[in-house]
Amino acid sequence: MDRMITLNLQTKKYKIVISQSEDDFFTALKKAVKTNTFFVITDKNVKKLYLKYFTDLLNHKGFNVKTAVIDEGETGKSVESLSFLYDKALEVGIDRKSCAIAFGGGVIGDITGFFAATYMRGICYIQVPTTLLAMTDSSVGGKTAINTKYGKNIAGAFYQPDLVWINSSFLSTLSERHIKNGFAEIIKYAFIFDRKFYNYLFDIFKKGITSSKDFDYIIYQSCLYKSRVVEKDEREITELRTVLNFGHTFAHALETATKYKEFLHGEAVAIGMIFATALSLKLKICKPETYKKVETLLQEADFVLNTKYNAHQFLSLMKRDKKSVDGNIKFVLLKDIGKTINSYIKDDIVLNVLKNFTRGNK
Ligand SMILES: NC(=O)c1ccc[n+]([C@@H]2O[C@H](COP(=O)([O-])OP(=O)(O)OC[C@H]3O[C@@H](n4cnc5c(N)ncnc54)[C@H](O)[C@@H]3O)[C@@H](O)[C@H]2O)c1
């Protein structure tokens, strides 16, 4: 077994297996679920690339395998897709003892998780992520959701998987833009948790990622950071899990203002992290050296760090964020690499930083 993490939650315990070995997957699978029937859910792109390989793998072990394919991308995470999954599952004989498998990126992970949480009042499910973002973030922690006509992740549930199998060889076909997208959240873990991981990433960006061993290490570290937070605050009830929202308040405003068309989530988070650090600097919570470190790593990873926006529009969008209370915007701020604090910040300060943050502001 290459690398394995056990997630110990109050309600459940499950394993994250990071390995390119199919045997490792089956060993873990046997222990994790007692079923003979799997419902593999994927999107059209992943179907073309890997669905036959994956269903053959399960079939050869004697499992009964049914599949469902939905549209790729954010539009796949819809009420219509969910309804299609319920119908398809019933049609092919998926029952309460069957197990769903999310085979794809974060979109597939989120909708499959929500499907599993609600189909026949809940069936088990497994995450087999195929994007870097899903391998390092969305497949771990049990947040599931679909979008509605009016917004992203409007309907959802906390519902933990029974196993996560991360095989980094799937990354060989992922576009460079989506690889970079995954790196935003990985860099976030370095900023909020670990100076050593910051240095490691800095070196790796300088020399270029050369082996799947590098990816496996990065994925392992990322899953470890996320797991430890989720263990302490499974349902985001205390302040602990909110640390993962570093950069996200601004990112959500940016994604909303551009109607989710211009930026991938990670690209928006990269800009959000530099904004949150600019705010930290303005409030003298961090030193200029820390700001520089944040900027340097994001630039090494090749993220574009400025964008055009209207400061007043952004302020009002950020006030609508799920984490705002009574119109006060709550930010995760950076004290130093590896150290954060949560704070409600007054509008005039946020506006001031917004106005000075990047070129092109009105
Ligand atoms: N649940 C959580 O905790 C959590 C956390 C972060 C993000 N998310 C959600 O994740 C979603 C974004 O995930 P994503 O970035 O993985 O996007 P995605 O699932 O849309 O995948 C990106 C693209 O890559 C394609 N793809 C997937 N695997 C591939 C492979 N191996 N090779 C080639 N192409 C491949 C997909 O078909 C898609 O076109 C968003 O909906 C976001 O809300 C959830």
The ligand as an ORCA input file, in Angstrom:
! r2SCAN-3c Opt
* xyz 0 1
  N     -17.349     18.876     -1.824
  C     -16.336     19.684     -1.605
  O     -15.793     19.743     -0.505
  C     -15.820     20.531     -2.740
  C     -14.625     21.228     -2.586
  C     -14.131     21.959     -3.686
  C     -14.861     21.964     -4.876
  N     -16.027     21.270     -4.968
  C     -16.788     21.241     -6.230
  O     -15.973     20.593     -7.213
  C     -16.382     21.042     -8.500
  C     -15.150     21.305     -9.340
  O     -14.407     20.122     -9.450
  P     -13.365     19.884    -10.647
  O     -12.466     21.053    -10.718
  O     -12.812     18.546    -10.447
  O     -14.278     20.004    -11.936
  P     -15.001     18.932    -12.879
  O     -15.540     17.801    -12.117
  O     -15.946     19.717    -13.705
  O     -13.794     18.400    -13.780
  C     -13.125     19.296    -14.619
  C     -13.066     18.797    -16.060
  O     -12.112     17.755    -16.150
  C     -12.687     16.616    -16.803
  N     -11.966     15.468    -16.258
  C     -12.143     14.848    -15.089
  N     -11.187     13.939    -14.888
  C     -10.393     13.965    -15.973
  C      -9.213     13.254    -16.353
  N      -8.634     12.373    -15.538
  N      -8.657     13.536    -17.549
  C      -9.226     14.477    -18.380
  N     -10.306     15.183    -18.057
  C     -10.892     14.935    -16.868
  C     -14.146     16.718    -16.493
  O     -14.931     16.011    -17.431
  C     -14.377     18.222    -16.569
  O     -14.561     18.621    -17.903
  C     -17.249     22.258     -8.279
  O     -18.589     21.932     -8.533
  C     -17.058     22.591     -6.809
  O     -18.211     23.174     -6.234
  C     -16.511     20.557     -3.933
*
